[in-house]
Amino acid sequence: MASGAGTVSDVVVPEVFSPYVQQLTEEKSRIIQSGAAVRDAALDTVLAGGGLTFNEPSFKDLDNDADNVASATLATTSTPNKIGTATEIQVRLSRNNSWSSGDLAADLAGADPMNAIANRVAAYWVRRLQAAFIATITGVYADNAAAPSGTEHVQNDMTHDVSGVSFTDGVTNFSAEAYLDAKVTMGDSMDQLSLVIMHSIVYNRALKNNLIDFIPDSTNPAAESIPTFLGARVVVDDGTPRSSGVFQTWLFGPGAIRLGMGSPKVPTEVDRLPAAGNGSGQEVLYNRTEWCIHPVGEAYVGTAAAGGPSNAASSNNLADAGSWARVFPERKQIKMARLITREF
C-alpha cells in the first residue's frame, strides 16, 4: 500500500461507497444521459424483489375493426370485439467484479482515497453498463433481421442497409438520404427518432460532407456546442458495432430503452488476506451491481443462467437473436432504427 494512504478497509464504508459509485456511474454514462436509456422506477422496484425475469402485461390499442351500421331490425345484434394484450419480459443482470489493494495503491496516495476508489470503480461500471446496452440492442436488431415467428415482426423493418458488397463513394457511405430512409422505417412517427448514435468514422464522414450543425448547450453556456444532424442530437461513440468497414448507426426516440438499477444483498465488501504476499497482506474490494436494460416493446425470451444473460451473442445471451421477440404489434411502437453503411 502507498505510504500514509491507509488500507482499502480504512476508507471504504460499504453503505456510503455503494450508492456513491452508482451515482457516479449514472452521471458519467453518455448513453444513459443521451435519452436512449431512461432510468425507470418500476424496474428499480422489480429488481428489489425476487425473480430472474419480470413479466409486464399491457393492453394493446383497439383493433381498427369496421364500425357497425345501425339497423332497425331488432333481431340483428352486434358482436362485441375484444381488446388484446401484450407481455413484455425483462431480465435481471447480476454482475460483479473485484480488485486487490495493489491495483489501487497509486490512487490511494491521493488526497481523497474514497473518491479515488469510487471514481475508478464507477468508471469501470460505466464501460460495462455500456457494453450490456450495446449487446442488448445488438440482440434486438439480430432478432429483427431474422425470419419472424408468425406475425412477430416484418423482417428487417427497423433497418436500412446501403453497405452493399464493396465500398462505393456516395452510395454505400453515410448520407442524409440514407439516414432519412432509415428514419422513415418509423413511417409518420419518424420525428420521434431524435437521437442518433454513430461511430467516429461515420461522424467524420458527416463532418466532411458538412452535415453536422452545432447548437449551444442552453443548460451550460460554457460547455462545448452540441452536434446535431437534421435536428437530431448526435452522440459519437466508438462502441457502436463495426466490422470490416461496415458501420452501424443507431437512431432512438426518447424512452426507447428503460433502465433499472438494483442493489444486491451485499453490494460492497472488503476482504483481508493476511497470508498473501508471504505474510505482507492483501485486501480485496468486491463490488456487485444489478441492472435491467429493457427495450420497450420487446420480450427477453431466452433461458438465462441464475445470474442472468451475459453480453455474448451465444444462445440465451443478450446479443443473440433468439433471446428477443417483439411483443408490441406496431413497428412504430419500437422507437429504434438502424442504418448500416460501408465507409471504406
SEKOL-733204 format. One record per residue (C-alpha): residue in three letters; x, y, z. Coordinates in steps of 0.1 Angstrom, whole numbers. Each point is the difference from the previous one (the first is absolute). Example, Ala and Ser with C-alpha at 12.3 -4.5 7.8 and 13.67 -1.06 7.14 Angstrom:
BEGIN
ala 123 -45 78
ser 14 34 -7
//
This chain:
BEGIN
met 0 0 0
ala 11 36 -6
ser 16 16 30
gly -25 19 22
ala -30 -9 -21
gly -15 -26 23
thr -16 -32 -11
val -30 -6 -22
ser -21 -9 30
asp 11 32 17
val -16 21 -27
val -28 -21 -14
val -32 2 20
pro -23 -23 -20
glu -33 17 8
val 15 33 -12
phe 21 -14 -28
ser -26 -20 -19
pro -26 28 -6
tyr 29 25 -8
val 13 -24 -27
gln -35 -4 -15
gln -5 38 0
leu 33 5 -18
thr -8 -28 -25
glu -32 18 -11
glu 17 34 -1
lys 28 -12 -23
ser -20 -22 -24
arg -5 19 -33
ile -25 -25 -13
ile -22 2 31
gln 1 38 -1
ser -6 1 -37
gly -36 -11 4
ala 3 -34 -16
ala -3 -16 34
val -21 15 27
arg 1 -9 37
asp -33 -17 9
ala -12 -3 36
ala -22 -29 -9
leu 30 -21 -11
asp 19 11 32
thr -30 -14 19
val 0 -34 -16
leu 37 -3 4
ala -4 5 37
gly -22 -30 1
gly 6 -36 -11
gly 1 -17 -34
leu 23 -2 -30
thr -26 13 -25
phe -29 23 4
asn -33 -1 -20
glu -17 33 -7
pro -34 -3 -17
ser -17 28 -18
phe -30 6 -21
lys 3 5 -37
asp -19 28 -17
leu -34 -9 -14
asp 2 -17 -34
asn -11 21 -29
asp -31 -21 -6
ala -28 12 -22
asp -27 18 18
asn -36 -12 0
val -27 16 -20
ala -31 4 22
ser -30 -22 -10
ala -37 4 6
thr -3 -38 2
leu 1 -8 37
ala 9 -36 -6
thr 33 12 -15
thr 26 1 29
ser 35 12 0
thr 30 -22 10
pro 22 17 25
asn 37 2 -8
lys 28 -8 24
ile 30 19 11
gly 34 -17 -4
thr 29 -2 25
ala 37 -1 -3
thr 26 -11 25
glu 35 15 1
ile 26 -21 18
gln 29 16 17
val 31 -18 13
arg 22 6 31
leu 38 5 -7
ser 20 -9 31
arg 36 11 -4
asn 30 3 23
asn 38 4 0
ser 28 4 25
trp 32 19 3
ser 30 -5 22
ser 16 28 20
gly 31 -3 -21
asp -19 12 -30
leu -12 30 19
ala 32 9 17
ala 8 30 -23
asp -34 14 3
leu -1 -4 38
ala 30 24 2
gly -24 29 -9
ala -14 25 24
asp -35 -17 -2
pro 4 -38 -1
met -37 -6 2
asn -6 22 -30
ala 29 -16 -19
ile -13 -35 6
ala -36 9 -8
asn 10 17 -32
arg 20 -29 -11
val -28 -26 7
ala -27 23 -14
ala 19 5 -33
tyr 4 -37 -3
trp -38 -6 4
val -7 28 -25
arg 18 -20 -26
arg -17 -33 10
leu -34 16 0
gln 6 13 -34
ala 12 -34 -12
ala -32 -16 13
phe -20 28 -17
ile 17 -6 -33
ala -4 -38 3
thr -38 4 7
ile -5 23 -30
thr 21 -24 -22
gly -23 -29 11
val -31 19 -8
tyr 12 9 -35
ala 12 -36 -5
asp -35 -12 8
asn -15 26 -24
ala 24 -12 -28
ala -11 -36 5
ala -31 -15 -16
pro -29 7 23
ser -19 -25 20
gly -36 5 -13
thr -9 36 -1
glu 26 11 27
his 15 25 -24
val 8 8 -36
gln 36 -11 -7
asn 24 29 1
asp -27 26 4
met 22 19 24
thr 31 2 -22
his 11 17 -32
asp 31 -15 -14
val 20 17 -28
ser 33 -18 7
gly 0 -21 -31
val 28 -25 -7
ser 27 25 -5
phe 7 37 6
thr -14 25 -25
asp 5 36 10
gly -33 19 1
val -20 -33 -1
thr 10 -22 29
asn 11 26 25
phe -19 23 24
ser -22 26 -16
ala -31 20 8
glu -20 -21 -24
ala 10 -33 16
tyr -6 14 35
leu -35 12 -10
asp -8 -34 -15
ala 9 -16 33
lys -21 25 19
val -31 -5 -22
thr -1 -36 11
met -21 16 28
gly -24 14 -26
asp -18 31 11
ser 15 -5 35
met 35 6 -14
asp 3 34 18
gln 1 -19 33
leu 35 -12 -8
ser 18 30 15
leu 34 -16 9
val 26 -16 -22
ile 30 -19 12
met 28 -5 -25
his 36 -11 -1
ser 27 26 -4
ile 8 -11 -35
val -36 5 -10
tyr 0 34 18
asn 31 10 -18
arg -17 -8 -33
ala -29 22 10
leu 23 28 10
lys 18 -2 -33
asn -33 2 -18
asn -9 30 21
leu -31 -18 14
ile 6 8 37
asp -14 32 17
phe 10 11 34
ile -23 17 25
pro 9 15 34
asp -8 -19 31
ser -27 21 17
thr 6 -17 33
asn 37 8 0
pro 11 28 -22
ala 37 -6 8
ala -3 -36 -14
glu 9 -11 -35
ser -28 4 -25
ile -22 -30 -6
pro 3 -18 -34
thr -33 -5 -19
phe -10 -16 -32
leu -33 10 -17
gly -13 10 34
ala 11 -31 18
arg 26 0 28
val 32 -18 -10
val 19 -22 25
val 34 -12 -13
asp 10 -34 15
asp 25 -25 -14
gly -18 -27 19
thr -27 -2 -28
pro 5 -32 -20
arg 24 0 -30
ser 15 -28 -20
ser 24 2 -30
gly -10 35 -10
val -37 -5 6
phe -15 22 27
gln -33 2 19
thr -16 33 9
trp -28 -2 25
leu -30 23 3
phe -22 2 31
gly -30 17 13
pro -4 13 36
gly -6 -29 24
ala 7 -27 -26
ile 21 -18 26
arg -10 -3 37
leu 27 -4 26
gly -3 -15 34
met 27 -1 27
gly -2 -22 30
ser 20 -8 30
pro 13 -35 8
lys -2 -14 36
val 36 11 6
pro 10 26 -26
thr 35 6 14
glu 24 -20 21
val 36 2 10
asp 19 -32 7
arg 33 -2 18
leu 25 -27 -10
pro 28 2 26
ala 21 -29 -15
ala 2 15 -35
gly 34 15 -10
asn 18 -24 22
gly -18 15 30
ser 2 36 -10
gly -38 -1 -5
gln -25 10 -27
glu -34 14 -1
val -26 -6 -27
leu -30 23 -8
tyr -31 -18 -13
asn -27 20 -17
arg -33 -13 -13
thr -28 15 -20
glu -33 -9 -16
trp -15 15 -32
cys -29 -4 -22
ile 3 14 -35
his -33 -3 -18
pro -8 10 -36
val -37 11 1
gly -23 -23 -18
glu 24 -30 1
ala 1 -31 21
tyr 30 -19 12
val -9 -36 -11
gly 33 -17 7
thr 7 -24 29
ala 27 17 21
ala 22 -14 27
ala -7 11 36
gly 22 32 -4
gly -18 10 -32
pro 13 0 -35
ser 35 11 -10
asn 7 25 -27
ala 10 -28 -25
ala -18 -8 -33
ser -3 -36 10
ser -32 -18 8
asn -21 17 28
asn 23 29 4
leu -7 37 -7
ala 15 4 -35
asp -17 -32 -14
ala -29 3 -23
gly -19 -28 17
ser 0 18 33
trp -24 27 -11
ala -35 2 -15
arg -21 30 -9
val -33 0 19
phe -14 34 -9
pro -20 -3 -32
glu 10 31 -19
arg 34 9 -14
lys -5 36 10
gln -2 -10 37
ile 36 -11 -1
lys 18 33 2
met 32 -12 -16
ala 15 -1 -35
arg 33 -11 -15
leu 21 12 -30
ile 28 -23 -13
thr 26 17 -22
arg 34 -10 -14
glu 25 28 5
phe 31 -14 -17
//
